Amino acid sequence: MSLVFPHTFVPWFRSVAPYIHAHRSKTFVVAIAGELIAAGKLNTFAQDLALIHAMGIKVVLVHGFRPQVEEQLKAKGHVSQYSHGMRVTDAIALDCAQEAAGQLRYEIEAAFSQGLPNTPMAGSQIRVVSGNFITAKPVGVIDGVDFQHTGLVRKIDAIGIRRAVDFGALVMLSPFGFSPTGEAFNLSMEDVAASAAISLQADKLIYVTEVKGIPLDITDPGSAIDQELALADAEKLLAALPNPQQPTDTAFYLQHAVKASRNGVVRVHIIPFSVDGSVLMESFTHDGVGTMIVDEKLESLREATADDIGGVLQLIVPFENDGTLVKRDRTEIERDIDFYTVIEHDGVIFGCAALYPYPEKHTGEMAALTVSPEVQGQGDGERILKRIEQRARAMGLKSVFVLTTRTMHWFIKRGFEQVSPEWLPEARQRKYNWDRRSQVLVKTLA
Ligand SMILES: CC(C)(COP(=O)(O)OP(=O)(O)OC[C@H]1O[C@@H](n2cnc3c(N)ncnc32)[C@H](O)[C@@H]1OP(=O)(O)O)[C@@H](O)C(=O)NCCC(=O)NCCS
């Protein structure tokens, strides 16, 4: 008996396809809290990351080790000290951190070496590369607190990391760095990940953490999670922190996320490891599971460029196949791509429409209006329509018209009125398909 159900599997797999295409050859820096490993989730996480890697994404993995260092300190009867969101690393804590980092490297390498038949890692071959990619500098003394061997990232060897990932390796960074004098410094995973993402100009920085994401009210961890946060709003949240010098764990993540976003990392995600497969859900579904911070309004509505041809086709072809939209050939879309407006979310095209002007009749045709079934009913159709109307006005047109067989009511609700096909501009009438018997609807632009 087969356990694969084609009617659910095939549409599901196809729905993931736009993300696979969009993320291919991109660079993701993925940072995991030491708590994830302490919670026994390393193996499943490694399987998910191996899958991401297998899809042609370049992966840099950064691990944290706070609970592991705590454990070592406890075994030595030593008390940890924290200030300003960072550990104060004395000589004993430095020893513990080195031991913990060494141990974790082995565990992570082992996790990526799994390959038993009938497991998600069967057939995977991942080369994990680590090394002295980070130059560090001491934190020094802040507000009278001497941080001793606690450091900050001074420089990342982006060229070295790039070479390794370009050869297909997964680069692993531990929160350790060395100064030019050879002194070792204990760094924070958040700082290493943000610095690496900035210097690599990564497409994504993903923190997989013990927190669920960024709550709408950052001072109240119980409040709902903000799924999308524009950089400007994230900066406002930080500015409103009651005590930014002593950040909570959530605020410390947010401080680093904002730093990365401000410095050119396109998307920064803070997601919980407590949700199984969270890194897959955040990367391959529209809504994701945690908070994503972007330096722009997330769903950007913009004019299309040649790079969008693939995305537009992917969106409209299913509607052409079921007869909702009239078939257009690829060369026509390539030729007319400048007429298109698209809505993009996380690199994937979710909506589009084209505007073909007929200046002789001061009108224009809105064609191929489509919103992906995954996100219909959220107002995107209307946003695209408004944008098309704006474009039409800017061209000096007095109306827009559509030809539709199934969506008449949607347009009527938005101010369109039915007219006879004879109303169409002459050039358009000649192309009118009388067999299809599309209804013609016009909206006069105010
Ligand atoms: C028509 C379409 C673009 C609307 O996109 P959308 O993002 O879902 O639109 P909005 O969120 O702005 O509007 C959703 C509303 O439209 C309604 N709607 C969706 N399709 C409709 C249809 N065929 N007829 C009438 N109303 C429709 C929804 O029920 C919803 O109503 P509500 O707000 O009262 O709940 C989208 O459904 C689509 O892509 N359809 C397939 C392609 C198509 O028909 N294109 C038009 C070609 S001419």
The ligand as a MOL file (V3000), in Angstrom:
LIG
                    3D

  0  0  0     0  0            999 V3000
M  V30 BEGIN CTAB
M  V30 COUNTS 48 50 0 0 0
M  V30 BEGIN ATOM
M  V30 1 C -9.6610 37.9050 -8.1090 0
M  V30 2 C -8.4120 37.8560 -7.2610 0
M  V30 3 C -7.2810 38.5460 -7.9840 0
M  V30 4 C -8.6900 38.5780 -5.9370 0
M  V30 5 O -7.5110 38.6100 -5.1570 0
M  V30 6 P -7.5610 38.7030 -3.5570 0
M  V30 7 O -6.2090 39.1190 -3.0630 0
M  V30 8 O -8.1310 37.4650 -3.0110 0
M  V30 9 O -8.5800 39.9050 -3.3830 0
M  V30 10 P -8.9500 40.7200 -2.1360 0
M  V30 11 O -8.3490 40.1290 -0.9030 0
M  V30 12 O -8.6760 42.1550 -2.4250 0
M  V30 13 O -10.5220 40.4800 -2.1340 0
M  V30 14 C -11.0690 39.2920 -1.6190 0
M  V30 15 C -12.5890 39.3050 -1.7940 0
M  V30 16 O -12.9000 39.0060 -3.1540 0
M  V30 17 C -13.8060 37.9150 -3.1980 0
M  V30 18 N -13.5910 37.1520 -4.4310 0
M  V30 19 C -12.5450 36.3670 -4.7800 0
M  V30 20 N -12.7400 35.8320 -6.0020 0
M  V30 21 C -13.9420 36.2790 -6.4240 0
M  V30 22 C -14.7240 36.0680 -7.6040 0
M  V30 23 N -14.2890 35.2680 -8.5740 0
M  V30 24 N -15.8940 36.7030 -7.6970 0
M  V30 25 C -16.3520 37.5070 -6.7240 0
M  V30 26 N -15.6620 37.7390 -5.5840 0
M  V30 27 C -14.4800 37.1360 -5.4240 0
M  V30 28 C -13.4760 37.1350 -1.9600 0
M  V30 29 O -14.5520 36.3180 -1.5820 0
M  V30 30 C -13.2200 38.2400 -0.9390 0
M  V30 31 O -14.4530 38.7510 -0.5100 0
M  V30 32 P -14.6440 39.3170 0.9720 0
M  V30 33 O -13.6480 40.4180 1.1350 0
M  V30 34 O -16.0620 39.7870 0.9850 0
M  V30 35 O -14.3790 38.1410 1.8430 0
M  V30 36 C -8.0120 36.4070 -6.9100 0
M  V30 37 O -9.1200 35.7480 -6.3690 0
M  V30 38 C -7.4880 35.6150 -8.0990 0
M  V30 39 O -6.3020 35.6230 -8.3720 0
M  V30 40 N -8.3690 34.8720 -8.7810 0
M  V30 41 C -7.9820 34.0300 -9.8880 0
M  V30 42 C -7.5810 34.8030 -11.1170 0
M  V30 43 C -8.6780 35.7230 -11.6010 0
M  V30 44 O -9.8580 35.4040 -11.6200 0
M  V30 45 N -8.2840 36.9230 -12.0190 0
M  V30 46 C -9.1350 37.8940 -12.6410 0
M  V30 47 C -8.9110 37.7570 -14.0880 0
M  V30 48 S -9.8070 38.8560 -15.0080 0
M  V30 END ATOM
M  V30 BEGIN BOND
M  V30 1 1 1 2
M  V30 2 1 2 3
M  V30 3 1 2 4
M  V30 4 1 2 36
M  V30 5 1 4 5
M  V30 6 1 5 6
M  V30 7 2 6 7
M  V30 8 1 6 8
M  V30 9 1 6 9
M  V30 10 1 9 10
M  V30 11 2 10 11
M  V30 12 1 10 12
M  V30 13 1 10 13
M  V30 14 1 13 14
M  V30 15 1 14 15
M  V30 16 1 15 16
M  V30 17 1 15 30
M  V30 18 1 16 17
M  V30 19 1 17 18
M  V30 20 1 17 28
M  V30 21 1 18 19
M  V30 22 1 18 27
M  V30 23 2 19 20
M  V30 24 1 20 21
M  V30 25 1 21 22
M  V30 26 2 21 27
M  V30 27 1 22 23
M  V30 28 2 22 24
M  V30 29 1 24 25
M  V30 30 2 25 26
M  V30 31 1 26 27
M  V30 32 1 28 29
M  V30 33 1 28 30
M  V30 34 1 30 31
M  V30 35 1 31 32
M  V30 36 2 32 33
M  V30 37 1 32 34
M  V30 38 1 32 35
M  V30 39 1 36 37
M  V30 40 1 36 38
M  V30 41 2 38 39
M  V30 42 1 38 40
M  V30 43 1 40 41
M  V30 44 1 41 42
M  V30 45 1 42 43
M  V30 46 2 43 44
M  V30 47 1 43 45
M  V30 48 1 45 46
M  V30 49 1 46 47
M  V30 50 1 47 48
M  V30 END BOND
M  V30 END CTAB
M  END
